[in-house]
Amino acid sequence: MLRIEFNGKPFDPDAFEDALMASALEAVKEQIREKIGGIRDPQTGEFPTVVIRATSLEDVQLHIEGSDALIARVREALGVNDDDGQPVEGGPTVTSPDLDQPRTPKVFLSYASEDRDLASQLAHALIRNGIDTWWDRWEIHAGDSLRQKIDTGLEDCTHFLVLLTPTSLSKPWVNQEMDAGLVRMLSERIGFLPVRYGLAASALPPLLRGRYSPEIRDLETDLHQLIHDIHGVTRKPPIGPPPPTASLARKSGASPAAVALARAFVEHTKTATQLDPQFTKSQLQALTGLSKEDLADAIYELRGVVKVHEYSDGGFVVAEPELYADFDTLWKPWNPAEDALRLAADLHNDPDFPITPAEIAGRYDYSPRRLNPALAYLIARDLVGVLVGIGDPDYLCHRVTATDATRRFIKSRSAG
């Protein structure tokens, strides 16, 4: 009686596949670490930190950590950019990068001689559609070594395609080629395509039952989809533009509900001061289209810049001036952070620069609506000295003066 053992235990095809998969995953991880971990920022000498998470060879995720400049360099090396062609800032998650993937797919076609007519149609359809195809009728000639030719075809292919029929399943040669294709899939990450014709999915061997196995029923239609799969053409329709609120949410880092709430204040304030405007919750629901629960969550999310004053008759909601410093840039033609830097530089550099907001606004030709968010930006970061008292109610303070913090702020923003 022939007894086969693997790792000291009776041979189990499923355990064997798991072991091969684990080994292949470790090899892929090591290759990625070597490829990405060696990238260095020439200015700082920094290397990236690479976190690899993989559940299978089809699901490899990378998280790369480092400075913005280093992340941009890594993403450029990988060819991974955002929709505008620019490197994405921060610690990007890169899913299943096709490292060193050949441009033209090459298929190794395995089949039984009894299925030659179908294999011929399949091979010709593939090569007509930009897929280099290894088919024995084209590759093996008189006097050639069968084993050497097949080994070369298996070695060079990007996809192993086996035509599974009731006949081919019983052919030792097809099964040997299929074993070789599985090993290459696990160790070198090629595509493995078990294509069925006249064969039920329940008749597949155990190693293939957990894999996607397309069936050819209508030759023209199903071959068209198979060709698209090999080329990596998605079945999804084109992605349409996101709703404006969702796009702004990504830009601001806040949720769409919080962005909708902020927009209500930005578009309805006249001076960007704390009590202008005041909304009831029902008014905010009407303006934003948010449900009662979503509005409550948005208020909680923006709790640092949105306040609720509860009274027996219902109360009202107001925004702190910092909200406009954070969100004006999404809907207004100015940037409060840039205005704040200009104001800080003038306060520090010009001894004759005015210190009352009304005079500053006159110097810049700003309305209170524009100047107040810049003041709020500086005040919230304790970058200027302010005097709050009796003055113009349209402004956040009575006087604003430069401090040592103002100087350090200008210096840090001027570096580089």
Backbone torsions as a table, in degrees:
resi	resn	phi	psi	omega
1	MET	NA	128.6	-179.5
2	LEU	-82.9	125.1	-179.4
3	ARG	-121.7	124.0	-179.1
4	ILE	-109.7	129.6	178.6
5	GLU	-118.2	152.9	175.7
6	PHE	-138.9	121.3	-174.3
7	ASN	55.8	37.2	175.6
8	GLY	79.6	7.8	-178.2
9	LYS	-126.5	157.0	176.4
10	PRO	-53.7	139.0	-175.4
11	PHE	-61.6	128.7	177.4
12	ASP	-127.4	116.1	-177.5
13	PRO	-54.7	-38.7	-178.8
14	ASP	-67.2	-43.0	178.9
15	ALA	-65.7	-36.5	179.0
16	PHE	-63.5	-43.3	178.9
17	GLU	-64.8	-40.7	179.2
18	ASP	-61.7	-41.3	-179.7
19	ALA	-65.9	-42.5	177.4
20	LEU	-63.3	-40.7	179.3
21	MET	-62.4	-45.5	-179.8
22	ALA	-61.7	-41.8	179.1
23	SER	-64.7	-42.5	-179.9
24	ALA	-65.4	-38.9	179.4
25	LEU	-62.3	-42.5	179.3
26	GLU	-63.4	-38.7	178.4
27	ALA	-64.7	-41.8	179.0
28	VAL	-64.9	-43.5	179.0
29	LYS	-59.5	-43.8	-178.6
30	GLU	-64.7	-39.5	178.2
31	GLN	-62.8	-42.7	-179.3
32	ILE	-67.0	-43.0	179.6
33	ARG	-59.6	-42.5	-179.7
34	GLU	-66.8	-39.6	-176.3
35	LYS	-70.8	-44.1	-175.2
36	ILE	-90.1	-38.5	-175.9
37	GLY	-64.1	-19.2	179.6
38	GLY	-86.5	-5.2	178.1
39	ILE	-75.4	134.8	-173.9
40	ARG	-135.2	142.3	174.0
41	ASP	-76.3	116.4	-175.8
42	PRO	-66.6	-20.8	-178.6
43	GLN	-80.6	-42.0	-174.8
44	THR	-107.4	-15.4	-175.9
45	GLY	77.7	9.1	-176.2
46	GLU	-74.4	139.6	172.2
47	PHE	-105.8	150.5	178.8
48	PRO	-76.8	152.8	168.6
49	THR	-96.7	126.1	-174.4
50	VAL	-114.2	121.5	175.0
51	VAL	-109.2	124.2	-177.7
52	ILE	-115.8	125.1	175.9
53	ARG	-121.0	125.8	-176.4
54	ALA	-144.3	128.7	172.8
55	THR	-101.7	-21.8	177.7
56	SER	-162.5	173.1	178.3
57	LEU	-68.2	-19.7	177.7
58	GLU	-87.0	-7.7	-176.4
59	ASP	-137.1	80.7	177.8
60	VAL	-112.8	122.0	-178.5
61	GLN	-118.4	137.0	178.2
62	LEU	-114.1	141.5	168.6
63	HIS	-126.4	117.4	-174.3
64	ILE	-109.4	126.6	-175.9
65	GLU	-116.5	141.9	179.0
66	GLY	164.4	-173.9	178.3
67	SER	-67.8	163.9	179.6
68	ASP	-58.5	-41.4	-178.8
69	ALA	-64.9	-39.6	-179.9
70	LEU	-70.2	-42.2	178.5
71	ILE	-59.7	-42.3	179.0
72	ALA	-62.2	-39.2	179.8
73	ARG	-66.5	-41.2	179.2
74	VAL	-64.9	-46.2	-178.3
75	ARG	-65.1	-35.3	175.7
76	GLU	-64.0	-40.6	179.7
77	ALA	-65.4	-34.4	179.9
78	LEU	-85.4	-13.5	-176.9
79	GLY	73.6	27.8	-179.2
80	VAL	-107.2	111.1	-177.6
81	ASN	-131.3	168.6	177.5
82	ASP	-83.0	-175.4	-174.4
83	ASP	-63.1	-22.1	-179.7
84	ASP	-91.9	4.1	-179.5
85	GLY	81.3	6.7	-178.8
86	GLN	-103.2	149.2	176.7
87	PRO	-60.2	138.7	179.0
88	VAL	-81.0	132.7	-177.1
89	GLU	-76.5	160.6	175.8
90	GLY	88.8	-164.6	-179.8
91	GLY	-92.0	95.1	-172.4
92	PRO	-74.8	151.4	169.3
93	THR	-102.8	120.1	-177.6
94	VAL	-110.6	118.8	-174.6
95	THR	-98.8	122.7	173.8
96	SER	46.2	61.7	177.4
97	PRO	-68.7	138.7	179.8
98	ASP	-87.8	82.8	-177.1
99	LEU	-70.0	128.8	176.1
100	ASP	56.2	31.3	-178.6
101	GLN	-75.5	127.2	178.4
102	PRO	-60.1	150.9	-178.0
103	ARG	-73.4	-39.8	-177.8
104	THR	-100.7	120.6	178.4
105	PRO	-67.0	146.5	178.1
106	LYS	-129.7	123.2	-175.5
107	VAL	-103.7	133.9	167.9
108	PHE	-96.9	120.3	-175.8
109	LEU	-101.2	117.8	178.3
110	SER	-110.3	135.1	-176.2
111	TYR	-161.4	168.6	174.3
112	ALA	-92.7	146.9	-176.9
113	SER	-59.8	-29.1	178.6
114	GLU	-66.1	-20.1	-178.9
115	ASP	-103.0	25.7	-173.4
116	ARG	-60.3	-41.0	-177.5
117	ASP	-61.3	-44.8	179.0
118	LEU	-67.2	-40.1	178.7
119	ALA	-62.6	-37.6	178.8
120	SER	-63.2	-45.8	178.2
121	GLN	-61.3	-40.2	-179.6
122	LEU	-65.5	-46.8	-178.8
123	ALA	-61.9	-45.1	-179.6
124	HIS	-65.8	-37.4	178.8
125	ALA	-65.7	-40.5	-179.6
126	LEU	-64.6	-48.3	-174.9
127	ILE	-70.9	-27.7	174.8
128	ARG	-67.6	-21.7	-174.7
129	ASN	-110.5	34.2	170.4
130	GLY	78.7	21.1	-179.4
131	ILE	-117.5	110.1	177.0
132	ASP	-62.5	127.0	-170.9
133	THR	-124.3	126.4	173.0
134	TRP	-90.6	109.9	177.1
135	TRP	-127.7	131.0	-170.8
136	ASP	-56.0	-30.5	-179.3
137	ARG	-66.3	-23.3	179.0
138	TRP	-97.3	-27.8	-168.7
139	GLU	-100.6	-27.2	-174.5
140	ILE	-105.8	126.7	-178.0
141	HIS	-122.2	171.1	-178.7
142	ALA	-56.4	132.6	178.4
143	GLY	87.5	-8.9	179.6
144	ASP	-73.2	152.8	171.9
145	SER	-80.9	117.6	-179.1
146	LEU	-58.4	-48.0	-176.6
147	ARG	-62.0	-43.4	-178.5
148	GLN	-65.3	-42.9	-180.0
149	LYS	-64.1	-42.8	-179.9
150	ILE	-66.8	-42.8	178.3
151	ASP	-60.2	-40.5	178.5
152	THR	-64.5	-43.0	178.4
153	GLY	-61.7	-41.9	179.0
154	LEU	-67.3	-37.2	-177.9
155	GLU	-67.6	-35.0	-173.7
156	ASP	-91.1	-12.7	-170.7
157	CYS	-76.7	151.4	171.1
158	THR	-98.8	-19.3	179.1
159	HIS	-139.5	133.4	173.0
160	PHE	-103.1	119.3	-178.3
161	LEU	-116.0	119.3	177.5
162	VAL	-113.2	129.3	179.2
163	LEU	-87.8	106.7	-174.9
164	LEU	-96.6	118.5	177.0
165	THR	-133.0	168.2	176.0
166	PRO	-56.1	-27.6	179.5
167	THR	-79.2	-47.7	-172.1
168	SER	-66.9	-27.4	-178.9
169	LEU	-61.9	-26.4	-176.8
170	SER	-93.8	1.5	-175.8
171	LYS	-90.5	119.8	-179.9
172	PRO	-57.4	-38.7	-177.5
173	TRP	-64.7	-42.2	177.9
174	VAL	-63.1	-41.9	-179.5
175	ASN	-66.2	-35.7	177.0
176	GLN	-66.1	-42.9	177.5
177	GLU	-65.1	-37.9	179.7
178	MET	-64.9	-40.1	176.4
179	ASP	-60.4	-43.5	179.4
180	ALA	-64.1	-39.8	177.9
181	GLY	-64.0	-39.0	178.1
182	LEU	-65.1	-42.3	179.2
183	VAL	-62.4	-43.1	178.0
184	ARG	-64.2	-37.9	178.2
185	MET	-60.9	-44.4	-175.9
186	LEU	-73.3	-35.1	-173.8
187	SER	-94.1	-28.1	-173.5
188	GLU	-127.9	5.3	173.0
189	ARG	60.1	52.2	170.1
190	ILE	-93.5	164.8	176.0
191	GLY	-77.5	138.3	177.7
192	PHE	-118.8	117.8	-172.5
193	LEU	-121.6	95.0	173.4
194	PRO	-83.4	106.5	-175.3
195	VAL	-102.5	124.3	-175.6
196	ARG	-96.5	144.1	172.9
197	TYR	-141.5	114.5	-178.6
198	GLY	66.7	25.4	-176.7
199	LEU	-132.5	128.1	178.9
200	ALA	-74.1	149.5	178.8
201	ALA	-60.1	-30.9	-179.3
202	SER	-68.0	-16.6	-178.9
203	ALA	-89.7	-0.3	-179.4
204	LEU	-68.4	151.1	174.3
205	PRO	-63.0	156.3	-176.9
206	PRO	-54.3	-38.6	-177.7
207	LEU	-66.2	-19.0	-175.9
208	LEU	-104.3	-8.2	-173.7
209	ARG	-67.9	-23.3	179.2
210	GLY	-93.1	5.9	-178.5
211	ARG	-107.2	153.6	175.3
212	TYR	-66.9	122.7	-177.0
213	SER	-129.9	92.2	-177.5
214	PRO	-66.6	150.5	-179.7
215	GLU	-111.8	135.9	174.9
216	ILE	-92.1	113.2	174.9
217	ARG	-114.2	-60.4	172.8
218	ASP	-96.2	110.8	-169.3
219	LEU	-57.1	-47.8	-174.9
220	GLU	-65.9	-48.5	-176.9
221	THR	-67.8	-47.3	-174.7
222	ASP	-71.9	-34.0	175.3
223	LEU	-66.7	-35.3	177.3
224	HIS	-59.8	-44.7	179.6
225	GLN	-68.6	-37.9	178.5
226	LEU	-61.9	-42.2	178.6
227	ILE	-62.2	-42.5	177.6
228	HIS	-62.9	-40.2	179.1
229	ASP	-62.5	-41.7	-179.3
230	ILE	-66.4	-39.1	179.1
231	HIS	-77.5	-8.1	-179.0
232	GLY	77.8	21.2	178.1
233	VAL	-76.1	124.5	-176.0
234	THR	-71.3	149.7	175.4
235	ARG	-85.8	-11.4	-178.4
236	LYS	-72.7	147.4	171.7
237	PRO	-70.4	163.0	178.8
238	PRO	-57.8	143.6	179.3
239	ILE	-77.6	126.1	177.8
240	GLY	-78.8	170.8	179.6
241	PRO	-67.4	143.7	178.3
242	PRO	-71.6	158.4	172.9
243	PRO	-57.6	148.2	-177.7
244	PRO	-52.6	-39.9	-178.7
245	THR	-63.9	-39.7	-179.9
246	ALA	-66.6	-39.5	178.4
247	SER	-64.1	-43.2	178.7
248	LEU	-68.0	-31.5	178.1
249	ALA	-62.9	-42.9	178.0
250	ARG	-62.6	-39.3	-177.9
251	LYS	-68.7	-37.8	-175.5
252	SER	-89.5	-21.2	-176.1
253	GLY	85.7	-0.8	178.3
254	ALA	-98.3	165.8	178.6
255	SER	-73.1	159.3	176.6
256	PRO	-56.8	-36.9	179.0
257	ALA	-65.6	-42.3	179.3
258	ALA	-66.0	-37.7	177.8
259	VAL	-64.2	-41.3	178.7
260	ALA	-62.6	-39.9	178.6
261	LEU	-66.2	-45.8	179.9
262	ALA	-61.2	-38.7	-178.6
263	ARG	-62.6	-36.0	179.2
264	ALA	-59.5	-40.3	179.0
265	PHE	-74.4	-44.6	-177.2
266	VAL	-59.6	-39.8	-174.8
267	GLU	-85.1	-11.2	-176.1
268	HIS	-116.5	-5.3	177.5
269	THR	-82.2	149.5	176.8
270	LYS	-103.4	-27.3	-175.6
271	THR	-126.4	-9.9	-177.5
272	ALA	61.9	34.6	172.4
273	THR	-102.8	172.4	-168.1
274	GLN	-62.6	-40.6	-173.8
275	LEU	-97.7	13.7	179.3
276	ASP	-127.9	105.6	2.3
277	PRO	-95.6	179.4	171.2
278	GLN	-121.6	128.9	-178.7
279	PHE	-122.3	145.2	164.2
280	THR	-81.0	163.9	179.6
281	LYS	-65.1	-35.8	179.3
282	SER	-67.5	-35.0	176.2
283	GLN	-65.2	-41.3	178.8
284	LEU	-65.5	-38.7	176.3
285	GLN	-60.3	-41.7	-179.7
286	ALA	-66.8	-38.2	-178.3
287	LEU	-73.3	-36.5	-172.6
288	THR	-98.4	-21.3	-174.8
289	GLY	76.6	11.5	-179.0
290	LEU	-83.6	148.3	172.9
291	SER	-72.0	169.5	178.9
292	LYS	-59.0	-42.1	-178.5
293	GLU	-69.6	-43.0	179.8
294	ASP	-65.2	-37.3	177.4
295	LEU	-64.2	-42.8	178.7
296	ALA	-60.7	-40.6	179.8
297	ASP	-68.4	-37.9	179.4
298	ALA	-66.2	-41.6	177.0
299	ILE	-61.9	-41.5	178.4
300	TYR	-64.5	-41.2	179.9
301	GLU	-63.0	-37.7	-178.9
302	LEU	-99.3	25.8	-172.6
303	ARG	-59.5	-22.2	177.3
304	GLY	-74.3	-22.1	-177.2
305	VAL	-125.9	2.3	176.0
306	VAL	-128.0	131.0	-177.8
307	LYS	-121.6	145.0	176.6
308	VAL	-113.2	124.8	175.7
309	HIS	-105.5	105.9	-176.5
310	GLU	-89.6	134.4	175.3
311	TYR	-133.9	170.7	-177.1
312	SER	-63.0	-27.2	-178.7
313	ASP	-93.8	10.2	174.5
314	GLY	122.1	-33.8	176.6
315	GLY	79.4	-172.3	-178.5
316	PHE	-150.2	168.4	-177.0
317	VAL	-119.2	135.8	178.2
318	VAL	-131.1	163.8	177.8
319	ALA	-111.7	139.2	171.1
320	GLU	-71.7	152.2	-178.9
321	PRO	-57.0	-28.3	-180.0
322	GLU	-62.5	-24.0	178.2
323	LEU	-58.5	-40.8	-178.4
324	TYR	-71.3	-32.5	175.4
325	ALA	-64.3	-33.8	-179.2
326	ASP	-81.5	-37.6	-167.7
327	PHE	-112.7	-10.9	-178.4
328	ASP	-55.8	-37.4	-174.6
329	THR	-61.6	-19.3	179.9
330	LEU	-74.9	-28.6	-173.8
331	TRP	-129.6	-9.0	-177.7
332	LYS	-109.0	157.4	-178.2
333	PRO	-80.3	12.7	178.4
334	TRP	-127.6	164.6	178.7
335	ASN	-121.2	110.0	-177.3
336	PRO	-55.8	-34.2	179.2
337	ALA	-65.1	-40.2	178.3
338	GLU	-69.8	-40.8	176.3
339	ASP	-61.9	-38.4	-179.5
340	ALA	-65.2	-40.5	178.8
341	LEU	-65.4	-40.9	177.1
342	ARG	-61.1	-46.1	-179.1
343	LEU	-63.7	-44.1	-179.8
344	ALA	-61.8	-42.3	-179.8
345	ALA	-64.0	-42.2	179.8
346	ASP	-67.4	-40.3	178.1
347	LEU	-61.2	-38.8	-177.6
348	HIS	-80.0	-39.6	-170.5
349	ASN	-88.0	-27.0	-173.0
350	ASP	-110.8	106.4	-178.8
351	PRO	-65.9	-17.8	179.8
352	ASP	-98.1	7.1	-178.3
353	PHE	-69.9	137.8	-178.1
354	PRO	-64.2	154.6	-177.9
355	ILE	-115.9	-5.5	175.2
356	THR	-94.0	138.4	-177.8
357	PRO	-56.5	-36.5	-179.2
358	ALA	-63.8	-41.2	178.7
359	GLU	-69.3	-38.4	178.0
360	ILE	-61.9	-44.6	179.3
361	ALA	-60.5	-39.0	177.4
362	GLY	-65.5	-39.1	178.9
363	ARG	-62.8	-41.3	-177.2
364	TYR	-89.1	-9.7	-172.0
365	ASP	60.6	41.7	176.5
366	TYR	-100.8	148.4	168.1
367	SER	-83.2	162.1	173.0
368	PRO	-54.8	-33.8	-179.0
369	ARG	-60.0	-34.2	180.0
370	ARG	-88.2	-38.9	-175.6
371	LEU	-70.3	-38.2	-174.6
372	ASN	-59.6	-42.1	177.0
373	PRO	-61.0	-35.2	176.5
374	ALA	-66.6	-41.7	175.6
375	LEU	-62.2	-43.3	179.7
376	ALA	-60.8	-38.1	178.2
377	TYR	-59.8	-47.0	-178.3
378	LEU	-71.0	-41.7	-178.1
379	ILE	-65.8	-42.6	-178.1
380	ALA	-62.9	-27.4	-178.9
381	ARG	-100.0	5.1	178.5
382	ASP	56.8	44.9	-176.6
383	LEU	-99.3	-5.7	179.2
384	VAL	-141.3	162.6	171.1
385	GLY	-93.1	136.8	-178.1
386	VAL	-131.0	151.0	173.1
387	LEU	-120.5	118.6	179.2
388	VAL	-103.8	123.6	-179.2
389	GLY	-170.8	-158.1	-179.6
390	ILE	-69.4	127.0	-179.3
391	GLY	-172.2	-152.5	-179.8
392	ASP	-75.5	119.0	-177.5
393	PRO	-67.2	-9.8	179.4
394	ASP	-81.1	-6.3	-177.7
395	TYR	-120.8	160.4	-173.9
396	LEU	-75.8	-23.2	-177.4
397	CYS	-148.2	170.9	179.7
398	HIS	-89.2	-37.9	178.7
399	ARG	-142.4	154.5	176.1
400	VAL	-139.0	130.6	-176.3
401	THR	-133.1	159.1	179.1
402	ALA	-79.5	149.3	176.8
403	THR	-133.2	-179.7	174.2
404	ASP	-60.5	-33.7	178.3
405	ALA	-64.5	-34.0	176.6
406	THR	-61.5	-46.1	179.3
407	ARG	-60.9	-44.8	-179.4
408	ARG	-65.2	-36.3	178.3
409	PHE	-62.7	-47.0	-179.5
410	ILE	-63.6	-41.5	-177.8
411	LYS	-64.1	-43.2	-178.3
412	SER	-66.6	-36.3	-179.3
413	ARG	-78.0	-19.2	179.8
414	SER	-87.0	-16.8	-178.1
415	ALA	-66.3	128.5	178.4
416	GLY	72.4	NA	NA
